[in-house]
Amino acid sequence: MRVDELLRASGVAGVTLVAGPWDARTVRDVTIVDELDDIDQAATGCLAILTRHASSRAAGYALDVVLRKAGDRELAAVAVYGSTTTSITAIRLADRSRVALLAIAPDRDLSELSFELEDTLRSGADAMLRRILTVLEIIGDASQAPTEGVLAKAQQALGATVRLAPMPDDAVSVPVMIDGAPDGYVCADTDDAAVRVGCQLIADSVARAQISLRASRRAAALARAEAIADVLRTPIAGVDGAAKRARLLDLPVDGRHVVVALETVASSDAGDRDALLRRATAQLDELERGWHPLLLDETIVLVRMTASQASARAASEVAHALLARLAGGRGSRPLVCGVSSERVGVDGLRAAADEAREALHAARSEERVNEPFSFDRSPLRQLLVELVSSNAARGFVDGLLAPLDELGPARAPTAIRTLHVYLDERGSLKAASRRLHLHPNAVAYRIKQIRTRLEADLDDPDLRLAVQMACRARLLADGQRPVTR
């Protein structure tokens, strides 16, 4: 208890503050001093009561010495029998040493006064413990209750206004520590030991609740991400089951979907991908709610699902803002990004994921760094994306180009690119040679070999168009940039 609290307590009478601060130090104990030199043996925080014998000697300079020694020992107060008047020097010494100088009424019995003070201190300590225990009970009983309820009950128990604040404020401010850093403060407008302990208990409770809540949210987000990944990875025969499991998690897989695919320009290991995924997740939470980040075949995929027809922020705008934040961070790496168009339903979700990844490959091949790339302005590209995202269409493309694939991984891509340019130039060897930077005779030789292998009549318009589309779809699926004019 502070000196003022002790003097105001019921049962303590006949003691008056003469000089010095009444709230400088907490009174921890009461000791009786019969000889002035005994002041040297008093413990820190004591209220030293000078007997009538010692008080008679504590006058003038002797009182000044007592106050200096009390300050050195960090006593809370010195109580002297006598009048309530004293010298200017003693007043100044009491203030400077931060020791309360008290006057005891002449009619007060020393034994009774000592007993009253000690009894009041003990009852004050008991009351303090009861306040702290009440806060503990509130925290224990309200483990599932909102933080506001805990604060309302705790401030009643502590006798102080207790609140959560973003920055330190008021007489007491205890940080809510999460992951080694303050995440707000528990503040109180009154400072005493019970309030400080109570605020610390509340701060610890709030931190545990926040950590538990964040862990629950992370677990729920991980479950949703896994459900979306299952819808995207599962072969077509099992899509209905994967979609049903996603619906159980309240994922609107039958709604509207946009997908953003994200990778670093340079190759990265699993640790780098995980770090980039965490950064992207944190930034998305600030930019726009409703995105589901996940890893799909070593590519970061961000899926936005909306169940209603309400307008949403353009995905390309969100991707622009996200890339600006990710590219601006310390130690950030150049990124490539693909953005899908908006699709509807489960099949649309799968198509959007394929489109975003194909746009990512195109961004890489066209060296579009730190800017989102999409096929929105290229109807042909979107048609090709539909081809490469369909199992049946991919089988058709692979069947048409199978004879060229038999040339092996080193020669087949060259043959397909040559055929693609030749068909794009409507069979003109001269135009094809310019785009391929080859002699027309070299192009003619390659086309002759290709015709022989394909065993297809490239002069047939329908077949020629089918082969031309197959070549473009294959180049897009392999992440290659078509040879432009």
C-alpha positions, 0 to 999 in steps of 0.5 A: 500500500502507498502511504496515503492509502495506509493513512486513509485506511479505517483503524489508522488514526492520529498520524499526519503527513508533514512533508515529502511525497505520500506516493513515492514508495510502497509501504512493505512493512512497519519497524520500530526505531528506538535509537536513531542509529537503528535506522541503518538496519531498516529494510527497503520500503519500511515505515519506520516509527520512532519511539518517544525516546528516539523522537525526542532526539530527532530534532533539528540537524538530527532529523535531517540526518535521519531523513538522509539515511532513510532516503539512502535505505529507500524507506517509505516513511518516517513517523515521529512523535511531536508537532506537525511543524518542522524546518524548511530543511527537513521539508526539502530533505523529505522531498529530495529523499522521497521519504514521507515524514509523518507526525504521530499524535502524542496520545497515540500508544506505540504498540497499538499504532504499530499493530494497527498499521501492520494489520492494515498492511496485511489486510491490504495485501489480502485485498490485493491478492483477492483482486488478482485471484478474481481476475484469474477466475474471470480469465479462467471462466471466460476462456471462450468469451469475447475479450470485451467481456473479460475486460468489463469484469476485470476492471470491476475486480481491479477497481480501474478502467482497463482497455485494449489499445494499439499503443502504450497509454494510461498509467499502466500499459502491458504489451500483448506479445505474439510471436515476440512482438507487441500486438496491442496493449492492455492499459489501465488508468490506475497504477498499483501492484494488483492492477499491474499483475492483473493487466499482465494476466489479461495481456497473457490471456488475450495473447493466448486467445489471439494465437489460438484464433490465428491457428484456427484460421490458418487450419481452416484456410489450409483445409480450404486450400487443400479442398480447392487443390483437390478440385484442380488436381483430381482427374475428370472422373473424380471431380464431382467428389472433390467438388462435394468435399469443397462445398462442405467447407462452404466454398462456392465452387459453383460460383464465379472464379478468377485465378492468379498464378505466381512464380519467381523468374529464377528457379527457387526451392521449396523454402523460397516458394513457401516464403513467397506464399506467406508474403502473398497471403499476408498482402492479399489479406490487406488488399482484398478478402476472399482469396485462397492461396495455395501451392499447385505443382510448385506454382503459387495459385491464388483463387478468388471465389464469389457466390453472387453476381455482385461486382468484384474488384478486377483481378488484374488490378489486385494482381498489379497491387500485389506484385507492386507490394511483393516486388518492393520488399527487401530482398524480393525477386523478380516475379512472373504472373498470369491472370485468368478470365472469370469462369463459372462453375467447377469446370470453369474453376479448373479452366481458370487455373489452366488459363492462369498457368498458361498465361504465366508461361506466356509471361515468362516466355515474353519476359513480362516481369513484375506485371500480370499477364492475361489472354483477355485481349487475345481470343485465339489465345483463349481458344488455345487455352481451352484446348490445352485445359481439356483432357480430350482436346489434349489427347487430340493434339497429342494424337495429331503430333505423335509422329513428330514427337517420335523424333525425341525431345531434342528434335520434336520441338524444332519440327513443331515450331517449323510446321507452325510457322510454315502453316501460319505463312500459308505454305510460303517457304520464303516468308517462313524462312524469314521468320525462322532465320533459315534459307528457304531450301532448309525450310523446304527440306524440313517440311518435306520430312515433316509431311512424310512423318505426318502422313497427312495432306496439309493441302486439305483446309480442314486438316491444315487448320487442325494441325495449325491449331495443334501446333499452337496449342502445343507451343502454349502448353510447353510455355514457348512463345510462338514465332511472330512476324 
